[in-house]
Amino acid sequence: MKRPLILCPKCAGHGQIPLSDELLDILEILQRHPGITAMEVHKLAKDGKWIITSAVNNRLVDLEKFQLVTREKRGKSFFWKLKRWRKKERV
Protein backbone atom coordinates (compact mmCIF):
# COMPACT_ATOMS: atom_id res chain seq x y z
CA MET A 1 0.00 0.00 0.00
CA LYS A 2 1.23 3.46 -0.85
CA ARG A 3 1.87 5.52 2.28
CA PRO A 4 -0.83 8.24 2.50
CA LEU A 5 0.02 11.82 3.39
CA ILE A 6 -1.80 13.44 6.29
CA LEU A 7 -2.05 17.05 7.42
CA CYS A 8 0.82 18.09 9.66
CA PRO A 9 -0.40 18.68 13.24
CA LYS A 10 2.58 20.95 14.02
CA CYS A 11 2.05 23.51 11.28
CA ALA A 12 -1.72 23.97 11.71
CA GLY A 13 -2.50 21.77 8.72
CA HIS A 14 -0.55 23.77 6.14
CA GLY A 15 1.88 20.98 5.30
CA GLN A 16 1.67 17.23 4.85
CA ILE A 17 3.62 14.39 6.41
CA PRO A 18 3.65 10.65 5.68
CA LEU A 19 1.51 8.37 7.83
CA SER A 20 3.46 6.65 10.64
CA ASP A 21 4.45 2.97 10.42
CA GLU A 22 2.11 2.04 13.29
CA LEU A 23 -0.92 3.60 11.62
CA LEU A 24 0.06 2.18 8.24
CA ASP A 25 0.11 -1.34 9.74
CA ILE A 26 -3.48 -0.91 10.98
CA LEU A 27 -4.54 0.57 7.63
CA GLU A 28 -3.08 -2.43 5.76
CA ILE A 29 -4.98 -4.83 8.04
CA LEU A 30 -8.23 -3.02 7.23
CA GLN A 31 -7.41 -3.18 3.53
CA ARG A 32 -7.02 -6.96 3.71
CA HIS A 33 -9.97 -7.50 6.09
CA PRO A 34 -12.64 -4.79 5.61
CA GLY A 35 -15.50 -4.48 8.09
CA ILE A 36 -13.85 -5.99 11.18
CA THR A 37 -14.00 -5.04 14.85
CA ALA A 38 -11.17 -3.51 16.87
CA MET A 39 -10.68 -6.84 18.67
CA GLU A 40 -10.20 -8.61 15.32
CA VAL A 41 -7.75 -5.89 14.26
CA HIS A 42 -5.91 -6.47 17.55
CA LYS A 43 -5.63 -10.21 16.92
CA LEU A 44 -4.30 -9.64 13.40
CA ALA A 45 -1.92 -6.85 14.49
CA LYS A 46 -0.59 -8.95 17.34
CA ASP A 47 0.81 -11.49 14.89
CA GLY A 48 4.56 -11.16 15.41
CA LYS A 49 4.29 -7.98 17.51
CA TRP A 50 3.49 -6.93 21.04
CA ILE A 51 0.53 -4.56 21.04
CA ILE A 52 -2.22 -3.83 23.53
CA THR A 53 -5.92 -3.46 22.77
CA SER A 54 -6.12 0.20 23.79
CA ALA A 55 -3.28 1.04 21.36
CA VAL A 56 -5.27 -0.51 18.50
CA ASN A 57 -8.38 1.46 19.52
CA ASN A 58 -6.38 4.70 19.70
CA ARG A 59 -4.84 4.08 16.27
CA LEU A 60 -8.25 3.37 14.74
CA VAL A 61 -9.59 6.63 16.18
CA ASP A 62 -6.54 8.49 14.83
CA LEU A 63 -7.13 7.03 11.37
CA GLU A 64 -10.76 8.13 11.61
CA LYS A 65 -9.64 11.68 12.50
CA PHE A 66 -7.45 11.67 9.39
CA GLN A 67 -10.56 10.56 7.43
CA LEU A 68 -8.90 7.37 6.20
CA VAL A 69 -11.33 4.91 7.86
CA THR A 70 -14.95 4.85 8.91
CA ARG A 71 -16.81 2.90 11.55
CA GLU A 72 -20.31 1.53 11.65
CA LYS A 73 -22.07 0.53 14.84
CA ARG A 74 -23.85 -2.82 14.78
CA GLY A 75 -25.26 -3.82 18.14
CA LYS A 76 -22.58 -3.12 20.74
CA SER A 77 -19.63 -3.31 18.35
CA PHE A 78 -18.03 -0.93 15.89
CA PHE A 79 -16.96 -2.34 12.53
CA TRP A 80 -14.07 -0.52 10.85
CA LYS A 81 -13.28 -0.24 7.15
CA LEU A 82 -11.34 1.96 4.76
CA LYS A 83 -13.12 5.12 3.73
CA ARG A 84 -14.05 5.35 0.09
CA TRP A 85 -13.63 8.73 -1.47
CA ARG A 86 -14.23 10.07 -4.92
CA LYS A 87 -11.92 12.31 -6.80
CA LYS A 88 -13.33 15.78 -7.12
CA GLU A 89 -14.57 16.47 -10.59
CA ARG A 90 -13.35 19.59 -12.29
CA VAL A 91 -15.96 21.99 -13.60
ZIZIHU-V322780 format. One record per pair of residues at least 4 apart in sequence whose ideal C-beta (glycine too) atoms are under 6 Angstrom apart, sorted by the first residue. I is the first residue (numbers start at 0). J is the second residue. Records with the same first field share a line. If there is no record, write none. Layout:
I=J ; J
//
This chain:
0=27
2=17 ; 18
3=18
4=15 ; 17
5=18 ; 65
6=12
7=14 ; 16
10=14
18=22 ; 23
22=58 ; 62
25=58
28=40 ; 43
29=79 ; 81
30=81
33=80
34=78 ; 80
35=39 ; 40
36=76 ; 78
37=55 ; 56 ; 59
40=44 ; 55
41=52 ; 55
44=50 ; 55
45=50
50=54
59=79
62=67 ; 68
63=68
67=82
68=79 ; 81 ; 82
69=82
70=77 ; 79
71=78
72=77
73=78
//
